[in-house]
Amino acid sequence: MDFIRKYLLLTLLAVLSLMPRAAENTQLPVESFASLRAFSQVKFSPNGEHISFIRNVNGELVLMVYNRKTKQADSIIRSDNHTIFFDWYEWANDEVLLLGARYIQRQFGGPKYSSTRMYAYNIKDKGKAKLANEPNYNHDERQPQFGDQVISFLPNDKDKILVQGDFDVANAPGVYELDLNTLRKKKVQRSRNKVIAWKADRQGNVRIALKMDEDEFEYILYDEDRDNRKTLFKYKAFSPDVVTILGFDKDPNILYFKALKDGYDALYKMDLATMEKELVFSDDNYDFDGSIFYSPLTGEVAGFTHSHLEDGIRYWNDDLNKLYTALRGVLPADKFDIDIIDTSKDQRQYVVYLTSDDSSGTYLLGNRDTNELTVFASAFPDIDDTVYTGKKKISYKARDGLTIEGYLTLPVGYKEGDKIPTIVFPHGGPMARDYAGFDYWTALLAYNGYAVLQPNFRGSSGYGHEFEMAAVQGFGKEMQDDLQDAANWLVKEGIANKDKICIGGASYGGYAALMAVVKHPETFKCAASFAGVTDLERIVSKARYFTNKEIVRKQFGTDSDKLEKVSPVNFAKQINRPVLLVHGSDDNVVPVYHSREMDDELKDEGKDVTYIELEDGDHYLSHQPYRIKTLKAFLEFFDKNLKN
């Protein structure tokens, strides 16, 4: 083991010294931060003979496959993430890659929505990727909205997979066995009334149905013949009884799931033969926010992740634990975070994603037979500790005494006591949260001289059920006040000048930014919104087009008077701070109407507003030119209002 550690360390130090470094005394352009990752989704084929990855070539994402024997790299598929978005890929076996793509549709004049398709590529054919999982129109099948949903890579048949799709009845998927060679499918589970999803065990047997009836959900367990059924869990949306099934173990009677324990989500397992539940892991201060993962070698659950574990992960598989322990011996816990993101099926070759407090992420390839560990690529090649110092976890007291956590990013070279222009940057969701890892928004702003605080305001996930439920009919209320309290904390700490604070964000964060200059204009000098919600009444009204309408009504309420009072679009007259609005025209999460109407209302009142619309842009800034354009606009807007 000492030899391995020494060899790994020498190899790693050698290759790290060859990695690209930001040029000293040279101002990095916005593109260094706002470009899509230079490399991503690095994976081994199951036999380890090929390495696959997505490479960013001038904003175009290219799926590449590298043959380790012939040293040849082939381009499989390309996308600029503009009108068609490349979402995911996976090795189905040693020869076939499956690819998931998304695009935006509108039907019968209704709102826009996402639709997905799946493609298959055989590396031996050297042809084009073929559309997989197609409807059979001769049998009166329809095209599913979501055509890329794989529910099992069948362990005993490498040439087949299980997919689900609503080929017969809209919003009622059945399950099909798809032959990866012929791309023909065979139904193995018919659709059932109000069942929206299926889950298979590790042997590829369809075992669990998820039923949705308005705002009520039910997990139903089927026996091996799928004749007998019993309810496993039943709950209402947003209730304390919510359960999330994570997956089966190799033993088909062992099921892992997430449910509340003392107000916080915890990890459980259940023996389906006896229906006995067992607590696997809980955290007294945070929700269990991770997942289980599997050993490619044994097929068993190999452990679980949780962001508040010391290393973020716990291994049960002895072989993977030995690998991780060896890597941890080389890469100290106080410096590096290690994520083994993929291995070959025999677990002898592996991909590591290496991060630290002041880096944006590096991919390394390891070979346990030769004890080699080499750098493969960096996610953001220009970003290193000379331009980025990482995030610091902080906490502050809200006005009612509740403790709010968050993450503070400061410029390189910041000295305690310096007061610098500051941005409060709330996350989207709002039932989500920020973490300590690298993100391009805050890294860019800090690099350009700003202090950036990302508060996990009440309504955020991860801090218990009661904390998160503040987001239910809570827009514009205490969760909004938490952001002003964050700004006041920055002033109290001597980081911010009270006259040099702005607010910005995306999605819910964009809403919160706009609402901040409605509710707390004395604190925030400007507001920048990307894809922000502005009209809550309209969200509730448009929900009638979707199957989750009752959940939306429950989340926001249906009282028009109350919704009006917390919708920024109704307060254009009293907004007296500069506003920046950016929105994609094909945003199917928050329709572009929200920013268009906000812009119109502000202009009608003669207010200082800038609106940028991104043609065919989506909710996630997936298209690189739009991501760069948006971040440039945010930076220029903040510079104009905080540095002049």
MISERO-215548 format. One record per residue (C-alpha): residue in three letters; x, y, z. Coordinates in steps of 0.5 Angstrom, whole numbers, plus 500, padded with zeros to 3 digits. Layout:
% residues N
PT   residuo   east   north    up
PT       ALA      X       Y     Z
...
***
This chain:
% residues 644
PT   residuo   east   north    up
PT       MET    500     500   500
PT       ASP    506     505   502
PT       PHE    509     504   495
PT       ILE    502     505   491
PT       ARG    501     511   495
PT       LYS    508     514   494
PT       TYR    507     512   486
PT       LEU    501     515   486
PT       LEU    503     522   489
PT       LEU    509     522   485
PT       THR    505     521   479
PT       LEU    500     526   481
PT       LEU    505     532   483
PT       ALA    508     531   476
PT       VAL    501     531   472
PT       LEU    499     537   476
PT       SER    505     541   474
PT       LEU    503     540   467
PT       MET    496     543   468
PT       PRO    494     549   465
PT       ARG    495     555   469
PT       ALA    491     562   469
PT       ALA    496     567   466
PT       GLU    499     572   471
PT       ASN    497     579   471
PT       THR    492     578   465
PT       GLN    485     579   466
PT       LEU    481     573   465
PT       PRO    475     574   460
PT       VAL    468     572   462
PT       GLU    469     566   457
PT       SER    473     563   462
PT       PHE    468     562   467
PT       ALA    461     562   463
PT       SER    463     557   458
PT       LEU    460     550   458
PT       ARG    465     545   462
PT       ALA    471     544   457
PT       PHE    470     537   459
PT       SER    465     533   462
PT       GLN    461     526   464
PT       VAL    468     522   463
PT       LYS    467     515   463
PT       PHE    470     508   462
PT       SER    466     503   457
PT       PRO    464     496   462
PT       ASN    471     493   459
PT       GLY    475     499   460
PT       GLU    477     499   453
PT       HIS    474     505   451
PT       ILE    474     512   455
PT       SER    468     517   453
PT       PHE    467     524   455
PT       ILE    464     530   452
PT       ARG    468     536   450
PT       ASN    466     543   449
PT       VAL    469     545   442
PT       ASN    468     553   441
PT       GLY    461     552   445
PT       GLU    459     545   441
PT       LEU    458     539   445
PT       VAL    461     533   442
PT       LEU    461     526   445
PT       MET    467     523   444
PT       VAL    470     515   444
PT       TYR    477     514   445
PT       ASN    480     507   443
PT       ARG    485     506   448
PT       LYS    488     500   444
PT       THR    488     504   437
PT       LYS    489     511   440
PT       GLN    483     513   436
PT       ALA    478     518   438
PT       ASP    471     518   434
PT       SER    466     524   435
PT       ILE    459     521   436
PT       ILE    454     526   436
PT       ARG    454     534   436
PT       SER    450     539   439
PT       ASP    450     547   440
PT       ASN    445     546   446
PT       HIS    440     551   442
PT       THR    434     548   439
PT       ILE    436     541   441
PT       PHE    439     540   448
PT       PHE    444     534   449
PT       ASP    443     532   456
PT       TRP    446     525   458
PT       TYR    449     519   455
PT       GLU    451     512   458
PT       TRP    454     505   456
PT       ALA    449     500   455
PT       ASN    454     495   454
PT       ASP    461     495   451
PT       GLU    459     497   444
PT       VAL    453     501   445
PT       LEU    452     508   448
PT       LEU    445     511   449
PT       LEU    444     518   449
PT       GLY    439     523   451
PT       ALA    436     529   448
PT       ARG    431     534   450
PT       TYR    428     540   446
PT       ILE    422     545   447
PT       GLN    415     544   444
PT       ARG    408     547   444
PT       GLN    402     544   442
PT       PHE    395     547   441
PT       GLY    397     554   443
PT       GLY    398     552   450
PT       PRO    405     553   454
PT       LYS    411     550   452
PT       TYR    414     544   455
PT       SER    420     539   454
PT       SER    420     533   450
PT       THR    426     528   450
PT       ARG    428     523   445
PT       MET    433     517   446
PT       TYR    439     515   441
PT       ALA    443     509   440
PT       TYR    450     509   438
PT       ASN    454     502   436
PT       ILE    462     504   436
PT       LYS    463     498   432
PT       ASP    458     500   426
PT       LYS    462     507   425
PT       GLY    455     510   423
PT       LYS    450     515   426
PT       ALA    447     515   432
PT       LYS    440     512   431
PT       LEU    433     514   434
PT       ALA    431     509   439
PT       ASN    425     507   443
PT       GLU    420     510   437
PT       PRO    413     509   437
PT       ASN    410     503   432
PT       TYR    405     507   428
PT       ASN    402     501   425
PT       HIS    400     499   432
PT       ASP    397     506   433
PT       GLU    402     508   438
PT       ARG    404     515   440
PT       GLN    410     519   441
PT       PRO    411     519   448
PT       GLN    413     526   451
PT       PHE    419     523   455
PT       GLY    422     518   450
PT       ASP    429     517   454
PT       GLN    427     514   460
PT       VAL    431     507   462
PT       ILE    429     504   468
PT       SER    434     498   468
PT       PHE    440     496   464
PT       LEU    438     488   465
PT       PRO    444     485   468
PT       ASN    443     478   465
PT       ASP    442     480   458
PT       LYS    447     486   455
PT       ASP    443     487   449
PT       LYS    437     489   452
PT       ILE    434     494   457
PT       LEU    428     496   460
PT       VAL    425     503   458
PT       GLN    418     506   460
PT       GLY    414     511   455
PT       ASP    406     513   454
PT       PHE    406     510   447
PT       ASP    399     508   448
PT       VAL    395     513   453
PT       ALA    398     520   455
PT       ASN    401     521   461
PT       ALA    400     513   463
PT       PRO    407     510   461
PT       GLY    408     502   460
PT       VAL    414     498   460
PT       TYR    418     495   454
PT       GLU    424     491   453
PT       LEU    428     494   448
PT       ASP    433     490   444
PT       LEU    439     494   443
PT       ASN    441     491   436
PT       THR    434     491   432
PT       LEU    432     497   436
PT       ARG    425     493   437
PT       LYS    421     493   443
PT       LYS    416     489   447
PT       LYS    411     491   452
PT       VAL    413     487   459
PT       GLN    408     492   463
PT       ARG    402     495   460
PT       SER    400     502   463
PT       ARG    395     503   469
PT       ASN    391     508   471
PT       LYS    394     514   474
PT       VAL    401     510   474
PT       ILE    406     516   472
PT       ALA    413     511   473
PT       TRP    415     504   474
PT       LYS    421     502   478
PT       ALA    425     495   477
PT       ASP    429     491   481
PT       ARG    436     489   480
PT       GLN    434     483   476
PT       GLY    430     487   471
PT       ASN    423     485   474
PT       VAL    418     491   474
PT       ARG    416     491   482
PT       ILE    414     498   484
PT       ALA    409     503   481
PT       LEU    408     510   483
PT       LYS    401     513   482
PT       MET    399     520   482
PT       ASP    392     522   484
PT       GLU    392     530   484
PT       ASP    396     532   490
PT       GLU    397     525   493
PT       PHE    402     519   491
PT       GLU    402     512   492
PT       TYR    408     507   491
PT       ILE    405     500   490
PT       LEU    409     494   490
PT       TYR    407     488   485
PT       ASP    409     481   486
PT       GLU    413     477   481
PT       ASP    407     475   477
PT       ARG    405     483   478
PT       ASP    398     480   480
PT       ASN    398     482   487
PT       ARG    399     489   489
PT       LYS    400     492   496
PT       THR    401     499   498
PT       LEU    408     501   500
PT       PHE    407     508   502
PT       LYS    402     513   501
PT       TYR    402     521   502
PT       LYS    400     528   500
PT       ALA    405     533   497
PT       PHE    409     537   502
PT       SER    406     533   508
PT       PRO    411     530   513
PT       ASP    409     523   510
PT       VAL    413     524   503
PT       VAL    417     518   501
PT       THR    423     518   496
PT       ILE    425     511   493
PT       LEU    432     510   492
PT       GLY    433     503   489
PT       PHE    433     496   490
PT       ASP    439     492   493
PT       LYS    442     486   489
PT       ASP    437     482   494
PT       PRO    430     484   491
PT       ASN    427     484   498
PT       ILE    431     490   500
PT       LEU    429     497   498
PT       TYR    432     503   500
PT       PHE    428     510   501
PT       LYS    428     517   504
PT       ALA    423     519   509
PT       LEU    423     523   515
PT       LYS    426     522   522
PT       ASP    425     527   527
PT       GLY    424     532   522
PT       TYR    429     531   518
PT       ASP    430     526   512
PT       ALA    434     520   513
PT       LEU    436     514   509
PT       TYR    432     507   511
PT       LYS    432     500   508
PT       MET    426     495   508
PT       ASP    425     488   508
PT       LEU    419     487   503
PT       ALA    418     480   505
PT       THR    417     482   512
PT       MET    415     489   511
PT       GLU    420     491   517
PT       LYS    424     498   516
PT       GLU    431     499   519
PT       LEU    434     506   519
PT       VAL    441     506   516
PT       PHE    443     513   517
PT       SER    441     520   519
PT       ASP    444     527   521
PT       ASP    441     531   527
PT       ASN    442     537   524
PT       TYR    441     536   516
PT       ASP    437     532   511
PT       PHE    440     526   508
PT       ASP    441     529   501
PT       GLY    445     524   498
PT       SER    443     517   494
PT       ILE    445     510   494
PT       PHE    450     507   489
PT       TYR    452     501   486
PT       SER    458     496   485
PT       PRO    459     495   478
PT       LEU    463     488   480
PT       THR    458     485   485
PT       GLY    451     489   483
PT       GLU    450     490   490
PT       VAL    449     497   494
PT       ALA    456     500   495
PT       GLY    455     505   500
PT       PHE    451     512   500
PT       THR    453     519   499
PT       HIS    451     525   504
PT       SER    454     532   503
PT       HIS    455     533   511
PT       LEU    459     527   512
PT       GLU    467     528   513
PT       ASP    468     526   506
PT       GLY    461     526   503
PT       ILE    461     519   502
PT       ARG    461     512   506
PT       TYR    463     506   502
PT       TRP    460     499   504
PT       ASN    464     495   498
PT       ASP    471     493   501
PT       ASP    474     493   494
PT       LEU    472     501   493
PT       ASN    473     502   500
PT       LYS    480     500   499
PT       LEU    481     504   493
PT       TYR    478     510   496
PT       THR    483     509   502
PT       ALA    489     509   498
PT       LEU    487     515   494
PT       ARG    485     519   501
PT       GLY    492     517   503
PT       VAL    495     521   497
PT       LEU    490     526   497
PT       PRO    489     529   504
PT       ALA    482     531   506
PT       ASP    484     538   508
PT       LYS    486     539   501
PT       PHE    482     535   496
PT       ASP    475     532   495
PT       ILE    475     526   492
PT       ASP    469     523   488
PT       ILE    470     516   484
PT       ILE    465     518   479
PT       ASP    466     511   474
PT       THR    469     505   474
PT       SER    470     499   469
PT       LYS    466     493   471
PT       ASP    472     490   474
PT       GLN    473     496   478
PT       ARG    480     496   476
PT       GLN    480     502   472
PT       TYR    477     508   475
PT       VAL    475     516   474
PT       VAL    476     521   479
PT       TYR    473     528   479
PT       LEU    478     532   484
PT       THR    476     538   487
PT       SER    479     543   492
PT       ASP    476     549   496
PT       ASP    480     553   490
PT       SER    479     549   484
PT       SER    473     548   479
PT       GLY    475     541   478
PT       THR    480     536   475
PT       TYR    478     529   472
PT       LEU    484     524   473
PT       LEU    484     517   470
PT       GLY    487     511   474
PT       ASN    489     504   473
PT       ARG    490     499   479
PT       ASP    494     494   476
PT       THR    499     499   474
PT       ASN    498     504   479
PT       GLU    498     509   474
PT       LEU    494     516   476
PT       THR    494     521   471
PT       VAL    490     528   469
PT       PHE    485     527   464
PT       ALA    482     534   463
PT       SER    480     540   467
PT       ALA    473     542   467
PT       PHE    475     550   467
PT       PRO    482     550   465
PT       ASP    483     557   466
PT       ILE    480     557   474
PT       ASP    485     556   479
PT       ASP    487     558   486
PT       THR    490     565   483
PT       VAL    483     567   481
PT       TYR    479     563   485
PT       THR    479     562   493
PT       GLY    473     558   494
PT       LYS    467     559   498
PT       LYS    466     560   506
PT       LYS    461     557   510
PT       ILE    457     562   514
PT       SER    451     563   518
PT       TYR    447     569   521
PT       LYS    441     570   525
PT       ALA    435     572   522
PT       ARG    430     578   525
PT       ASP    426     572   528
PT       GLY    432     569   531
PT       LEU    432     563   526
PT       THR    439     561   524
PT       ILE    441     562   516
PT       GLU    447     558   513
PT       GLY    450     561   507
PT       TYR    456     561   503
PT       LEU    461     567   502
PT       THR    465     568   496
PT       LEU    471     573   496
PT       PRO    476     576   491
PT       VAL    483     573   491
PT       GLY    487     578   496
PT       TYR    481     580   500
PT       LYS    483     583   507
PT       GLU    479     583   513
PT       GLY    476     590   514
PT       ASP    476     591   507
PT       LYS    469     594   505
PT       ILE    468     592   498
PT       PRO    462     592   493
PT       THR    457     586   495
PT       ILE    452     582   491
PT       VAL    447     577   495
PT       PHE    445     572   490
PT       PRO    439     567   492
PT       HIS    439     560   489
PT       GLY    433     558   485
PT       GLY    428     553   487
PT       PRO    426     555   492
PT       MET    426     548   495
PT       ALA    433     547   493
PT       ARG    440     550   496
PT       ASP    447     552   495
PT       TYR    453     548   497
PT       ALA    460     549   497
PT       GLY    462     547   490
PT       PHE    465     551   485
PT       ASP    459     555   481
PT       TYR    461     560   475
PT       TRP    456     565   477
PT       THR    460     567   484
PT       ALA    467     565   481
PT       LEU    466     570   476
PT       LEU    463     576   480
PT       ALA    468     575   486
PT       TYR    474     575   481
PT       ASN    471     582   479
PT       GLY    472     584   486
PT       TYR    465     583   489
PT       ALA    463     579   495
PT       VAL    458     574   494
PT       LEU    453     571   499
PT       GLN    449     565   497
PT       PRO    444     565   503
PT       ASN    440     558   504
PT       PHE    434     562   506
PT       ARG    428     559   509
PT       GLY    424     555   504
PT       SER    431     552   502
PT       SER    432     544   502
PT       GLY    436     540   507
PT       TYR    435     544   513
PT       GLY    429     539   515
PT       HIS    421     539   513
PT       GLU    419     545   517
PT       PHE    424     550   514
PT       GLU    423     547   507
PT       MET    415     548   508
PT       ALA    416     556   509
PT       ALA    416     556   501
PT       VAL    409     553   501
PT       GLN    405     560   500
PT       GLY    411     563   503
PT       PHE    413     567   497
PT       GLY    415     575   499
PT       LYS    414     573   506
PT       GLU    420     571   511
PT       MET    424     568   506
PT       GLN    424     574   503
PT       ASP    426     578   509
PT       ASP    432     573   510
PT       LEU    435     576   504
PT       GLN    435     583   507
PT       ASP    438     580   514
PT       ALA    443     577   510
PT       ALA    445     584   507
PT       ASN    445     587   514
PT       TRP    450     581   516
PT       LEU    455     583   511
PT       VAL    455     590   513
PT       LYS    455     588   520
PT       GLU    461     584   519
PT       GLY    465     590   515
PT       ILE    465     586   509
PT       ALA    459     591   505
PT       ASN    458     598   505
PT       LYS    451     599   506
PT       ASP    450     603   500
PT       LYS    454     598   495
PT       ILE    449     592   495
PT       CYS    445     589   490
PT       ILE    442     583   489
PT       GLY    441     578   483
PT       GLY    439     571   482
PT       ALA    436     566   477
PT       SER    429     563   477
PT       TYR    426     563   484
PT       GLY    433     567   485
PT       GLY    431     572   480
PT       TYR    424     573   483
PT       ALA    427     574   490
PT       ALA    432     579   487
PT       LEU    426     583   484
PT       MET    422     583   490
PT       ALA    427     585   494
PT       VAL    427     592   490
PT       VAL    420     592   492
PT       LYS    420     590   499
PT       HIS    427     593   501
PT       PRO    429     598   496
PT       GLU    433     602   502
PT       THR    438     596   502
PT       PHE    439     594   495
PT       LYS    441     599   490
PT       CYS    439     594   484
PT       ALA    436     588   482
PT       ALA    438     583   476
PT       SER    434     577   474
PT       PHE    435     571   470
PT       ALA    429     567   468
PT       GLY    425     570   474
PT       VAL    418     569   476
PT       THR    414     576   476
PT       ASP    407     574   476
PT       LEU    404     568   481
PT       GLU    397     569   479
PT       ARG    399     567   472
PT       ILE    403     561   474
PT       VAL    397     558   478
PT       SER    392     560   472
PT       LYS    397     556   467
PT       ALA    398     550   471
PT       ARG    391     548   469
PT       TYR    395     545   462
PT       PHE    399     540   466
PT       THR    398     534   470
PT       ASN    401     537   477
PT       LYS    396     543   477
PT       GLU    393     541   484
PT       ILE    400     541   487
PT       VAL    402     548   484
PT       ARG    395     550   487
PT       LYS    397     547   493
PT       GLN    404     550   493
PT       PHE    402     558   491
PT       GLY    395     558   494
PT       THR    389     560   489
PT       ASP    387     567   493
PT       SER    388     572   487
PT       ASP    389     578   492
PT       LYS    394     574   496
PT       LEU    398     573   490
PT       GLU    398     580   487
PT       LYS    401     582   493
PT       VAL    407     578   492
PT       SER    408     579   485
PT       PRO    413     584   483
PT       VAL    410     585   476
PT       ASN    404     589   480
PT       PHE    409     594   483
PT       ALA    413     597   477
PT       LYS    410     604   480
PT       GLN    414     603   486
PT       ILE    420     600   484
PT       ASN    426     606   484
PT       ARG    432     602   483
PT       PRO    435     599   476
PT       VAL    433     593   474
PT       LEU    436     588   469
PT       LEU    432     582   466
PT       VAL    434     576   462
PT       HIS    430     571   459
PT       GLY    430     565   454
PT       SER    424     565   449
PT       ASP    424     558   450
PT       ASP    424     557   457
PT       ASN    419     552   459
PT       VAL    420     552   466
PT       VAL    419     560   467
PT       PRO    415     562   461
PT       VAL    418     568   458
PT       TYR    412     572   459
PT       HIS    414     574   466
PT       SER    420     578   464
PT       ARG    416     581   458
PT       GLU    411     583   462
PT       MET    415     586   467
PT       ASP    419     590   462
PT       ASP    413     593   459
PT       GLU    410     595   466
PT       LEU    417     598   468
PT       LYS    418     602   461
PT       ASP    410     604   462
PT       GLU    412     607   469
PT       GLY    419     610   466
PT       LYS    423     606   470
PT       ASP    431     604   469
PT       VAL    430     597   466
PT       THR    434     593   461
PT       TYR    431     587   458
PT       ILE    435     582   454
PT       GLU    431     576   451
PT       LEU    435     570   448
PT       GLU    432     567   442
PT       ASP    430     560   443
PT       GLY    434     560   450
PT       ASP    432     555   455
PT       HIS    431     556   463
PT       TYR    438     553   464
PT       LEU    443     557   460
PT       SER    445     551   456
PT       HIS    447     554   450
PT       GLN    454     557   451
PT       PRO    453     564   447
PT       TYR    447     565   451
PT       ARG    451     564   458
PT       ILE    456     568   456
PT       LYS    452     574   454
PT       THR    448     573   460
PT       LEU    454     573   465
PT       LYS    457     579   461
PT       ALA    450     583   462
PT       PHE    450     581   469
PT       LEU    457     584   471
PT       GLU    456     590   467
PT       PHE    450     592   470
PT       PHE    453     591   477
PT       ASP    459     595   475
PT       LYS    455     600   473
PT       ASN    451     601   479
PT       LEU    456     599   484
PT       LYS    463     601   482
PT       ASN    461     608   479
***
